[in-house]
Amino acid sequence: MANSAQARKRARQGEKRRKQNAGRRSLLRTRIKQVVLAIEAGEKEKAQAAYVLAVPVIDTMARSSLIHRNKAARHKSRLNARIKALP
């Protein structure tokens, strides 16, 4: 347990940040999953619309260091390639 005032404050800040990150991570996964589900259903227009919504979320999470920028680029690239491959 944190004993000093500084350590107690850092523990409070860490818990607050953990909860915020959990919500943001959930949003990120949801947006990616929406694109993947549309791709698997074979609905190109729906997949493109979901991708347009997912890209700013992915970029925001990379900017806030929730995920690495290379991981964000990889997600965007792979999703876009899968959408383009749809008939």
CYANA upper distance limits for C-alpha pairs under 8 A (distance plus 0.5 A):
  2 ALA  CA      7 ALA  CA      5.70
  2 ALA  CA      8 ARG  CA      5.73
  2 ALA  CA     11 ALA  CA      7.88
  3 ASN  CA      7 ALA  CA      6.97
  3 ASN  CA      8 ARG  CA      7.22
  4 SER  CA      8 ARG  CA      6.73
  5 ALA  CA      9 LYS  CA      6.69
  6 GLN  CA     10 ARG  CA      6.67
  7 ALA  CA     11 ALA  CA      6.62
  8 ARG  CA     12 ARG  CA      6.82
  9 LYS  CA     13 GLN  CA      6.66
 10 ARG  CA     14 GLY  CA      6.45
 11 ALA  CA     15 GLU  CA      6.72
 12 ARG  CA     16 LYS  CA      6.76
 13 GLN  CA     17 ARG  CA      6.61
 14 GLY  CA     18 ARG  CA      6.52
 15 GLU  CA     19 LYS  CA      6.85
 16 LYS  CA     20 GLN  CA      6.90
 17 ARG  CA     21 ASN  CA      6.52
 18 ARG  CA     22 ALA  CA      6.62
 19 LYS  CA     23 GLY  CA      6.99
 20 GLN  CA     24 ARG  CA      6.80
 21 ASN  CA     25 ARG  CA      6.39
 21 ASN  CA     66 LEU  CA      7.62
 22 ALA  CA     26 SER  CA      6.64
 23 GLY  CA     27 LEU  CA      6.83
 24 ARG  CA     28 LEU  CA      6.74
 24 ARG  CA     61 MET  CA      8.04
 25 ARG  CA     29 ARG  CA      6.74
 25 ARG  CA     61 MET  CA      8.49
 25 ARG  CA     66 LEU  CA      8.03
 26 SER  CA     30 THR  CA      6.58
 27 LEU  CA     31 ARG  CA      6.70
 27 LEU  CA     57 VAL  CA      8.38
 28 LEU  CA     32 ILE  CA      6.82
 28 LEU  CA     54 ALA  CA      8.05
 28 LEU  CA     57 VAL  CA      6.80
 28 LEU  CA     58 ILE  CA      6.89
 28 LEU  CA     61 MET  CA      8.10
 29 ARG  CA     33 LYS  CA      6.48
 30 THR  CA     34 GLN  CA      6.66
 31 ARG  CA     35 VAL  CA      7.12
 31 ARG  CA     50 ALA  CA      7.71
 31 ARG  CA     51 TYR  CA      8.44
 31 ARG  CA     53 LEU  CA      7.72
 31 ARG  CA     54 ALA  CA      5.60
 31 ARG  CA     57 VAL  CA      8.19
 32 ILE  CA     36 VAL  CA      6.83
 32 ILE  CA     51 TYR  CA      8.31
 32 ILE  CA     54 ALA  CA      6.79
 33 LYS  CA     37 LEU  CA      6.52
 34 GLN  CA     38 ALA  CA      6.79
 34 GLN  CA     47 ALA  CA      8.27
 34 GLN  CA     50 ALA  CA      6.76
 35 VAL  CA     39 ILE  CA      6.73
 35 VAL  CA     46 LYS  CA      8.49
 35 VAL  CA     47 ALA  CA      5.66
 35 VAL  CA     48 GLN  CA      8.13
 35 VAL  CA     50 ALA  CA      5.67
 35 VAL  CA     51 TYR  CA      6.25
 35 VAL  CA     54 ALA  CA      8.18
 35 VAL  CA     79 LEU  CA      7.94
 36 VAL  CA     40 GLU  CA      6.64
 36 VAL  CA     47 ALA  CA      8.00
 36 VAL  CA     79 LEU  CA      8.00
 37 LEU  CA     41 ALA  CA      6.65
 37 LEU  CA     47 ALA  CA      8.46
 38 ALA  CA     42 GLY  CA      6.80
 38 ALA  CA     43 GLU  CA      6.02
 38 ALA  CA     44 LYS  CA      7.73
 38 ALA  CA     46 LYS  CA      6.54
 38 ALA  CA     47 ALA  CA      5.31
 38 ALA  CA     50 ALA  CA      8.32
 39 ILE  CA     43 GLU  CA      6.52
 39 ILE  CA     44 LYS  CA      7.10
 39 ILE  CA     47 ALA  CA      6.17
 39 ILE  CA     82 ARG  CA      7.70
 39 ILE  CA     83 ILE  CA      6.96
 39 ILE  CA     86 LEU  CA      8.00
 42 GLY  CA     86 LEU  CA      7.27
 43 GLU  CA     47 ALA  CA      6.56
 44 LYS  CA     48 GLN  CA      6.63
 44 LYS  CA     83 ILE  CA      6.92
 44 LYS  CA     86 LEU  CA      6.83
 44 LYS  CA     87 PRO  CA      8.17
 45 GLU  CA     49 ALA  CA      6.73
 46 LYS  CA     50 ALA  CA      6.65
 47 ALA  CA     51 TYR  CA      6.51
 47 ALA  CA     83 ILE  CA      7.18
 48 GLN  CA     52 VAL  CA      6.71
 48 GLN  CA     83 ILE  CA      7.42
 49 ALA  CA     53 LEU  CA      7.09
 50 ALA  CA     54 ALA  CA      6.64
 51 TYR  CA     55 VAL  CA      6.61
 51 TYR  CA     79 LEU  CA      8.09
 51 TYR  CA     80 ASN  CA      8.14
 52 VAL  CA     56 PRO  CA      8.08
 53 LEU  CA     57 VAL  CA      7.71
 54 ALA  CA     58 ILE  CA      6.66
 55 VAL  CA     59 ASP  CA      6.64
 55 VAL  CA     76 LYS  CA      7.30
 56 PRO  CA     60 THR  CA      6.50
 57 VAL  CA     61 MET  CA      6.73
 58 ILE  CA     62 ALA  CA      6.81
 58 ILE  CA     72 ALA  CA      6.36
 58 ILE  CA     76 LYS  CA      8.36
 59 ASP  CA     63 ARG  CA      6.65
 59 ASP  CA     69 ARG  CA      8.40
 59 ASP  CA     72 ALA  CA      7.10
 60 THR  CA     64 SER  CA      6.69
 61 MET  CA     65 SER  CA      6.68
 61 MET  CA     66 LEU  CA      5.65
 61 MET  CA     67 ILE  CA      6.48
 62 ALA  CA     66 LEU  CA      6.38
 62 ALA  CA     67 ILE  CA      5.51
 62 ALA  CA     68 HIS  CA      6.08
 62 ALA  CA     69 ARG  CA      5.51
 62 ALA  CA     72 ALA  CA      6.64
 63 ARG  CA     69 ARG  CA      7.87
 65 SER  CA     69 ARG  CA      8.24
 67 ILE  CA     71 LYS  CA      7.08
 67 ILE  CA     72 ALA  CA      7.36
 68 HIS  CA     72 ALA  CA      6.93
 69 ARG  CA     73 ALA  CA      6.74
 70 ASN  CA     74 ARG  CA      6.57
 71 LYS  CA     75 HIS  CA      6.68
 72 ALA  CA     76 LYS  CA      6.80
 73 ALA  CA     77 SER  CA      6.50
 74 ARG  CA     78 ARG  CA      6.54
 75 HIS  CA     79 LEU  CA      6.56
 76 LYS  CA     80 ASN  CA      6.51
 77 SER  CA     81 ALA  CA      6.61
 78 ARG  CA     82 ARG  CA      6.70
 79 LEU  CA     83 ILE  CA      6.76
 80 ASN  CA     84 LYS  CA      6.68
 81 ALA  CA     85 ALA  CA      6.69
 82 ARG  CA     86 LEU  CA      7.17
